Amino acid sequence: MKTQWIRSIGCILAVLILSGIMPLAAQDNAERYTTISGVVKDKLNKKKLEYVNVSIPGSSVGTVTNADGEFTLKIPESVQAKDIEASHVGYLNSRIPLKEENPTERIVWLTPYANLLSEILVRARDPRSIVEEALRKIPANYSPQSNMLTGFYRELAQKGRRYINISEAVIDIYKTPYNETAEHDRVQIYRGRRLLSQKQSDTLAVKLLGGPNMAIYMDIVKNPDCLLAQEDLLFYEFRMEDPTSIDDRSQYVISFRPRVKLSYPLCYGTLYIDKERLSFTRAEFNLSMDDKNKATQAILRKKPFGLRFKPVEVSYLISYKNLEGITYLSYIRNNIRFKCDWKRKLFSTNYTILSEMVVTDRKENNITAIPYKAAFKQNHVFSDKVDNFTSDNFWGGYNIIEPTESLEHAVNKLKKTAEAVITFYSIFDEL
């Protein structure tokens, strides 16, 4: 179980010297589309809401808002959309018609969910039994056939507050039925790009192994060894919290924390379970840092001699979306914070690696499994498998997670630095 858990957590790190890349060829999505942009805000306090699901009702087309609450949604003509819909945990859904004079820029207001459920009745149920029942109902609640998901994956590495690696890609995700294991699920990079810091002091960086494969290993429903293995439930204490709403459906909110100490670290967090269907809709959890040595052994794969690694935080968010009575994977986010310092040096350096993946479309008819040779492997480093940033219209008709203002600023700064380095070496070669 320990080996499976460590493999599943998907956050294995390696401290490596930056290496060359493997360029990849990409094709264009030629279908015509309409672009809708906007920002999602809380109707009461006017605050921007991050990681809100924005989609076309009745379809698989969608994205999420960024950390600034902003979104851009590209709608293919074949979808024939009439509305866009925004949904978020703890809020009522909001539908916005597309037949307006200015359909390109808009504010979407979400109203907080008013808890109308009886807290006494909800708390009367045993939370562990609800989790166990939800596990038994996975084959009935999730897709009974293979699916090909289109996703957008982004991976960011920061040294302090400064970005040193920005890598992103459109990916294909092949999912076998949910009554089967994830053994034959695979991810393939379709189109990707990267920007790396050119500073000599940044050539030593921490890299995430198997990044895009989080769509496989961190699907806690398809891969229960990650968090919800039946035999591991006894290791946790469960508590019923105040109920909430997701997609206008009432949710059990169940927190959990370790009740035993093992040879490897456990997690703590919160599960959201649809009250009527008993399907897992959302999970938020952290790797326990009670024993830093155990946490380090779980997440660190390799480091140079003399470098000291100190984990600070490993957190996850996984969300699912219901469509016509079937629940599908929607969004995954992983945040890893740690410190590195060299022996005999006074100060340590703070690092952050943020990776996120959103499902932007789905097909379940006439699909073919991704060949093993073409699949992204768990021991691959994502930034080594994509090419450098090129054209501004790189993504074409594919949906992405809009970059935040700070990320756009970092991209422009890294691009200028990279261009300057290229110019320098071109002049040097001429001499």
C-alpha positions as CSV (number, residue, x, y, z in Angstrom):
1,M,0.0,0.0,0.0
2,K,2.8,2.5,0.8
3,T,4.4,2.1,-2.6
4,Q,1.0,2.6,-4.4
5,W,0.3,5.6,-2.2
6,I,3.5,7.4,-2.9
7,R,3.1,6.7,-6.7
8,S,-0.4,7.9,-6.6
9,I,0.2,11.2,-4.8
10,G,1.8,12.5,-8.0
11,C,3.9,15.1,-6.4
12,I,7.3,13.5,-6.5
13,L,10.1,16.0,-6.9
14,A,13.5,15.9,-8.3
15,V,16.2,18.6,-7.9
16,L,17.9,18.5,-11.2
17,I,20.1,20.6,-13.5
18,L,17.9,22.1,-16.3
19,S,18.3,20.1,-19.5
20,G,17.4,20.3,-23.1
21,I,13.9,19.9,-24.5
22,M,12.2,17.6,-26.9
23,P,10.3,19.7,-29.4
24,L,6.9,18.6,-30.5
25,A,4.8,19.2,-33.5
26,A,1.2,20.4,-33.1
27,Q,-1.8,20.7,-35.3
28,D,-4.4,23.5,-35.4
29,N,-8.0,23.3,-34.3
30,A,-9.6,24.8,-37.4
31,E,-13.2,24.9,-36.3
32,R,-14.7,28.4,-36.0
33,Y,-15.6,29.7,-32.5
34,T,-17.0,32.6,-30.5
35,T,-14.9,34.0,-27.7
36,I,-16.6,35.1,-24.4
37,S,-14.6,36.8,-21.7
38,G,-15.5,38.1,-18.3
39,V,-15.0,38.0,-14.5
40,V,-17.0,36.2,-11.8
41,K,-17.8,38.1,-8.6
42,D,-19.6,37.5,-5.3
43,K,-22.9,39.4,-5.5
44,L,-22.8,40.4,-1.9
45,N,-19.2,41.5,-1.2
46,K,-18.2,42.1,-4.9
47,K,-15.0,40.1,-4.5
48,K,-13.6,38.2,-7.5
49,L,-14.0,34.5,-7.2
50,E,-11.2,32.1,-8.2
51,Y,-11.4,28.6,-9.8
52,V,-15.1,29.0,-10.7
53,N,-16.4,26.5,-13.3
54,V,-17.6,28.3,-16.4
55,S,-19.3,26.0,-19.0
56,I,-21.9,25.7,-21.7
57,P,-25.0,23.9,-20.2
58,G,-25.6,20.5,-21.7
59,S,-22.2,20.3,-23.2
60,S,-18.6,19.3,-22.1
61,V,-17.1,22.6,-23.1
62,G,-15.8,24.7,-20.2
63,T,-12.9,26.1,-18.2
64,V,-12.3,27.7,-14.8
65,T,-11.6,31.3,-13.7
66,N,-8.1,32.1,-12.7
67,A,-6.9,33.5,-9.4
68,D,-8.1,37.0,-10.5
69,G,-11.6,35.6,-11.2
70,E,-11.2,36.1,-14.9
71,F,-12.1,33.7,-17.7
72,T,-12.2,33.4,-21.5
73,L,-14.4,30.7,-23.1
74,K,-14.1,29.7,-26.7
75,I,-17.3,28.2,-28.0
76,P,-17.2,26.1,-31.2
77,E,-20.0,26.9,-33.7
78,S,-21.0,23.2,-33.6
79,V,-22.1,23.6,-29.9
80,Q,-24.8,26.1,-30.7
81,A,-24.7,27.6,-27.2
82,K,-27.5,29.8,-25.9
83,D,-26.1,30.5,-22.4
84,I,-23.0,30.2,-20.3
85,E,-23.2,28.9,-16.7
86,A,-21.0,29.6,-13.7
87,S,-20.9,27.3,-10.7
88,H,-18.9,27.3,-7.5
89,V,-18.9,25.6,-4.2
90,G,-21.1,27.5,-1.7
91,Y,-22.9,29.5,-4.4
92,L,-26.0,29.2,-6.5
93,N,-25.4,28.6,-10.2
94,S,-25.8,31.6,-12.6
95,R,-26.8,31.4,-16.2
96,I,-26.0,34.3,-18.6
97,P,-27.7,34.4,-22.0
98,L,-25.4,35.0,-25.0
99,K,-28.0,37.1,-26.9
100,E,-26.7,40.5,-25.7
101,E,-25.3,43.5,-27.6
102,N,-21.9,43.1,-26.1
103,P,-21.3,39.4,-25.6
104,T,-17.5,39.5,-25.3
105,E,-16.9,41.2,-21.9
106,R,-19.2,40.7,-18.9
107,I,-19.4,40.4,-15.1
108,V,-21.0,37.2,-13.8
109,W,-22.5,37.6,-10.3
110,L,-22.8,34.5,-8.0
111,T,-25.2,34.5,-5.0
112,P,-23.9,32.7,-1.9
113,Y,-25.9,29.6,-1.0
114,A,-28.2,29.9,2.0
115,N,-28.1,26.8,4.1
116,L,-31.7,25.5,4.2
117,L,-30.9,22.0,5.4
118,S,-31.5,20.9,8.9
119,E,-28.1,20.8,10.5
120,I,-29.4,18.4,13.2
121,L,-30.6,15.9,10.7
122,V,-27.4,16.1,8.7
123,R,-25.2,15.6,11.7
124,A,-27.2,12.6,12.8
125,R,-25.7,10.5,10.0
126,D,-22.4,8.8,10.5
127,P,-19.9,10.5,8.1
128,R,-17.7,7.4,7.7
129,S,-20.8,5.4,6.5
130,I,-21.6,8.1,3.9
131,V,-18.0,7.9,2.5
132,E,-18.2,4.1,2.4
133,E,-21.5,4.2,0.6
134,A,-20.2,6.8,-1.9
135,L,-17.3,4.5,-2.6
136,R,-19.7,1.6,-3.3
137,K,-21.7,3.7,-5.7
138,I,-18.8,4.8,-7.9
139,P,-19.6,2.4,-10.7
140,A,-23.2,3.8,-10.9
141,N,-22.3,7.5,-10.6
142,Y,-19.4,7.8,-12.9
143,S,-18.9,7.1,-16.6
144,P,-19.5,3.4,-17.5
145,Q,-17.5,3.7,-20.8
146,S,-14.2,5.0,-22.0
147,N,-13.8,8.8,-22.5
148,M,-11.2,11.0,-24.3
149,L,-10.9,14.2,-22.3
150,T,-9.3,17.4,-23.7
151,G,-7.5,19.3,-20.9
152,F,-5.4,22.3,-20.3
153,Y,-2.4,21.8,-18.0
154,R,-0.2,24.6,-16.5
155,E,2.9,24.2,-14.4
156,L,4.5,27.1,-12.6
157,A,7.7,27.2,-10.6
158,Q,8.6,30.2,-8.4
159,K,11.8,31.0,-6.6
160,G,10.6,33.4,-3.9
161,R,8.1,35.6,-5.7
162,R,9.9,35.3,-9.1
163,Y,8.7,32.9,-11.8
164,I,11.5,30.7,-13.1
165,N,9.5,28.2,-15.1
166,I,6.2,28.6,-16.9
167,S,5.1,25.6,-18.9
168,E,1.7,24.7,-20.3
169,A,-0.1,22.5,-22.8
170,V,-3.3,21.2,-24.3
171,I,-3.4,17.5,-23.4
172,D,-5.5,14.4,-24.3
173,I,-6.6,12.2,-21.4
174,Y,-7.8,8.7,-22.1
175,K,-10.1,7.4,-19.3
176,T,-11.3,3.8,-19.2
177,P,-14.7,3.1,-17.5
178,Y,-14.9,3.9,-13.8
179,N,-15.7,0.3,-12.9
180,E,-12.1,-0.5,-14.0
181,T,-8.8,0.5,-12.6
182,A,-6.7,3.4,-13.9
183,E,-4.0,1.0,-15.2
184,H,-4.7,1.7,-18.8
185,D,-5.5,5.4,-18.5
186,R,-3.0,7.6,-20.3
187,V,-2.1,11.3,-21.0
188,Q,-0.6,12.7,-24.2
189,I,0.7,16.1,-24.9
190,Y,-1.0,17.6,-27.9
191,R,0.5,21.1,-28.0
192,G,2.7,22.8,-25.4
193,R,5.2,25.6,-24.7
194,R,7.5,26.8,-21.9
195,L,9.5,29.7,-20.7
196,L,12.6,29.3,-18.4
197,S,14.6,31.8,-16.5
198,Q,17.9,32.5,-18.1
199,K,19.6,33.5,-14.8
200,Q,22.6,31.4,-13.9
201,S,21.5,31.1,-10.3
202,D,18.2,29.5,-11.5
203,T,19.8,26.7,-13.4
204,L,19.4,24.6,-10.3
205,A,15.7,24.1,-10.0
206,V,13.2,21.7,-8.6
207,K,11.2,19.9,-11.1
208,L,7.9,18.0,-10.9
209,L,7.9,14.5,-12.2
210,G,4.9,13.2,-14.1
211,G,3.0,16.5,-13.9
212,P,0.2,16.1,-16.5
213,N,-0.4,12.5,-15.1
214,M,-2.1,14.1,-12.2
215,A,-5.2,13.7,-14.3
216,I,-4.8,10.0,-13.8
217,Y,-3.2,9.5,-10.4
218,M,-5.0,12.3,-8.6
219,D,-8.4,11.3,-9.8
220,I,-9.3,10.1,-6.3
221,V,-12.5,8.3,-7.5
222,K,-10.8,6.4,-10.3
223,N,-7.6,5.8,-8.3
224,P,-8.9,5.4,-4.7
225,D,-5.4,4.3,-3.5
226,C,-4.5,8.0,-3.7
227,L,-6.8,8.8,-0.8
228,L,-9.9,6.7,-0.4
229,A,-8.8,3.1,-0.3
230,Q,-11.4,1.1,1.7
231,E,-8.7,-0.4,3.9
232,D,-7.3,3.0,4.7
233,L,-10.5,4.6,6.0
234,L,-9.8,3.2,9.5
235,F,-6.7,5.4,9.6
236,Y,-8.9,8.5,9.6
237,E,-11.3,10.3,11.9
238,F,-14.3,11.8,10.0
239,R,-16.5,14.7,11.0
240,M,-19.7,16.1,9.6
241,E,-19.5,19.8,8.8
242,D,-22.2,22.3,7.7
243,P,-23.7,21.3,4.4
244,T,-23.3,23.4,1.2
245,S,-24.3,23.5,-2.4
246,I,-22.4,22.7,-5.7
247,D,-24.2,23.0,-9.1
248,D,-27.4,23.8,-7.2
249,R,-27.3,20.4,-5.5
250,S,-27.1,19.9,-1.7
251,Q,-23.7,18.5,-0.5
252,Y,-22.5,16.6,2.5
253,V,-19.3,18.2,3.8
254,I,-17.1,15.8,5.6
255,S,-13.8,16.6,7.1
256,F,-11.1,14.0,7.9
257,R,-7.8,13.8,9.7
258,P,-5.4,11.1,10.7
259,R,-6.1,9.1,13.8
260,V,-3.0,6.9,13.7
261,K,0.7,7.3,12.9
262,L,2.2,5.2,10.1
263,S,5.5,4.8,8.4
264,Y,4.4,7.2,5.7
265,P,2.4,10.5,6.0
266,L,-1.3,10.6,5.8
267,C,-3.6,13.5,4.7
268,Y,-6.2,15.8,6.2
269,G,-8.9,17.7,4.4
270,T,-12.6,17.9,3.3
271,L,-14.8,15.7,1.1
272,Y,-17.9,17.0,-0.7
273,I,-20.5,14.3,-1.5
274,D,-23.8,14.9,-3.4
275,K,-26.6,14.3,-0.9
276,E,-29.0,12.7,-3.3
277,R,-26.7,10.7,-5.6
278,L,-23.9,10.1,-3.1
279,S,-21.2,10.9,-5.6
280,F,-17.9,12.6,-4.8
281,T,-18.0,16.1,-6.2
282,R,-15.0,17.8,-4.6
283,A,-12.0,17.0,-2.4
284,E,-9.6,19.4,-0.7
285,F,-6.7,17.9,1.2
286,N,-3.1,18.4,2.4
287,L,-0.3,16.1,3.1
288,S,0.4,16.0,6.8
289,M,3.6,17.8,7.8
290,D,3.7,16.5,11.4
291,D,6.8,14.5,10.5
292,K,8.9,16.5,8.0
293,N,11.2,13.5,7.4
294,K,8.3,11.3,6.4
295,A,6.9,14.0,4.1
296,T,10.3,14.5,2.5
297,Q,10.6,10.8,1.8
298,A,7.2,10.7,0.2
299,I,7.7,13.6,-2.2
300,L,11.4,14.0,-2.9
301,R,12.9,11.7,-5.6
302,K,16.4,13.1,-6.1
303,K,18.6,16.1,-5.0
304,P,22.2,17.2,-5.3
305,F,24.6,16.3,-2.5
306,G,24.8,19.0,0.1
307,L,21.3,20.4,-0.6
308,R,18.8,20.4,2.3
309,F,15.2,20.1,1.4
310,K,12.4,21.2,3.8
311,P,8.8,20.7,2.8
312,V,6.3,23.3,3.9
313,E,3.0,22.5,2.2
314,V,1.6,19.9,-0.3
315,S,-2.1,20.6,-1.1
316,Y,-4.7,19.4,-3.6
317,L,-8.0,20.3,-5.0
318,I,-10.0,17.8,-7.1
319,S,-13.4,18.6,-8.5
320,Y,-16.0,16.7,-10.6
321,K,-19.0,17.9,-12.6
322,N,-22.4,16.2,-13.1
323,L,-23.7,16.0,-16.7
324,E,-27.0,14.3,-17.4
325,G,-26.7,12.1,-14.4
326,I,-23.1,11.0,-14.8
327,T,-20.2,12.6,-12.9
328,Y,-16.9,13.4,-14.7
329,L,-13.5,14.8,-13.7
330,S,-13.4,18.5,-14.0
331,Y,-10.4,20.2,-12.3
332,I,-7.2,19.3,-10.4
333,R,-4.9,21.7,-8.6
334,N,-1.7,20.9,-6.8
335,N,0.4,23.3,-4.8
336,I,3.8,22.4,-3.3
337,R,5.9,24.8,-1.2
338,F,9.3,24.0,0.2
339,K,12.7,25.5,1.2
340,C,16.1,24.6,-0.1
341,D,19.5,25.6,1.3
342,W,23.0,24.5,1.0
343,K,25.1,23.4,3.9
344,R,27.3,26.2,5.3
345,K,24.9,28.9,3.9
346,L,23.0,31.1,6.2
347,F,19.7,31.6,4.3
348,S,17.3,29.2,2.6
349,T,15.4,29.8,-0.7
350,N,11.6,29.4,-0.9
351,Y,10.2,27.5,-3.8
352,T,6.6,27.0,-5.0
353,I,5.4,24.7,-7.7
354,L,1.8,25.1,-8.8
355,S,0.2,22.7,-11.3
356,E,-3.4,22.7,-12.4
357,M,-5.5,20.9,-15.0
358,V,-9.0,21.7,-16.3
359,V,-11.1,19.5,-18.5
360,T,-12.2,21.7,-21.4
361,D,-14.0,19.1,-23.6
362,R,-14.9,15.4,-23.7
363,K,-15.7,12.7,-26.3
364,E,-17.0,9.2,-25.6
365,N,-17.8,7.9,-29.1
366,N,-15.4,6.6,-31.8
367,I,-12.3,7.1,-29.6
368,T,-9.0,5.3,-29.6
369,A,-6.8,4.6,-26.6
370,I,-3.5,6.6,-26.4
371,P,-0.7,4.3,-27.4
372,Y,1.8,3.6,-24.6
373,K,4.7,4.9,-26.7
374,A,3.0,8.3,-27.2
375,A,1.9,8.6,-23.5
376,F,3.5,10.9,-21.0
377,K,5.3,8.8,-18.5
378,Q,5.4,9.2,-14.7
379,N,9.1,9.7,-14.8
380,H,9.0,12.4,-17.4
381,V,9.6,16.1,-16.6
382,F,6.9,18.2,-18.3
383,S,9.0,21.3,-19.1
384,D,11.5,19.0,-20.9
385,K,8.7,17.8,-23.3
386,V,7.5,21.1,-24.7
387,D,9.0,23.8,-26.9
388,N,9.7,27.4,-26.2
389,F,7.0,30.1,-26.4
390,T,6.2,31.2,-30.0
391,S,3.2,33.0,-31.5
392,D,0.6,35.0,-29.4
393,N,-2.2,32.9,-31.0
394,F,-0.6,29.7,-30.0
395,W,-3.7,28.0,-28.6
396,G,-6.1,28.8,-31.5
397,G,-9.6,27.5,-30.6
398,Y,-8.6,25.6,-27.5
399,N,-9.8,26.7,-24.1
400,I,-7.2,27.5,-21.5
401,I,-7.1,28.9,-18.0
402,E,-6.6,32.6,-18.5
403,P,-3.2,33.8,-17.1
404,T,-3.4,36.2,-14.2
405,E,-2.0,39.8,-14.5
406,S,1.1,38.8,-12.5
407,L,1.7,35.7,-14.7
408,E,1.4,37.8,-17.9
409,H,3.9,40.2,-16.5
410,A,6.3,37.3,-15.7
411,V,5.8,35.9,-19.2
412,N,6.7,39.2,-20.9
413,K,9.7,39.6,-18.6
414,L,11.0,36.1,-19.3
415,K,10.4,36.5,-23.0
416,K,12.5,39.7,-23.2
417,T,15.3,38.1,-21.2
418,A,15.3,35.0,-23.5
419,E,15.3,37.2,-26.6
420,A,18.2,39.2,-25.2
421,V,20.2,36.0,-24.6
422,I,19.5,34.8,-28.1
423,T,20.5,38.1,-29.6
424,F,23.8,38.1,-27.6
425,Y,24.7,34.6,-28.7
426,S,23.9,35.5,-32.3
427,I,26.2,38.5,-32.2
428,F,28.9,36.4,-30.5
429,D,28.7,33.7,-33.2
430,E,29.1,36.3,-35.9
431,L,32.2,37.6,-34.3
